[in-house]
Amino acid sequence: MSAFTSRTPKSCTHIAPLRAYADILPDPRKILDDIDAMLRELEEHQSRIEGLSEEWEAEKTY
């Protein structure tokens, strides 16, 4: 008997941990909502930074 036939196939031994991990993954819709909220917040920060930059440039010309 060869060493390959006496061992449990790797695919069988690795499925259980993957299934357990899949059970703790967050809902994909929640992830997308969180990403969308972060992008909106970044856009707000970008707008503020651009506004401050424009004010700073305008003050430099005085």
CORMOSUL-V784512 format. One record per backbone hydrogen bond with DSSP energy under -1.0 kcal/mol. CO is the residue of the C=O (numbers start at 1). NH is the residue of the N-H. If there is no record, write none. Layout:
((CO & NH) (CO & NH))
This chain:
((9 & 13) (10 & 14) (14 & 18) (15 & 19) (16 & 20) (17 & 21) (18 & 22) (19 & 23) (21 & 24) (27 & 31) (28 & 32) (29 & 33) (30 & 34) (31 & 35) (32 & 36) (33 & 37) (34 & 38) (35 & 39) (36 & 40) (37 & 41) (38 & 42) (39 & 43) (40 & 44) (41 & 45) (42 & 46) (43 & 47) (44 & 48) (45 & 49) (46 & 50) (47 & 51) (48 & 52) (49 & 53) (50 & 54) (51 & 55) (52 & 56) (53 & 57) (54 & 58) (55 & 59) (56 & 60))
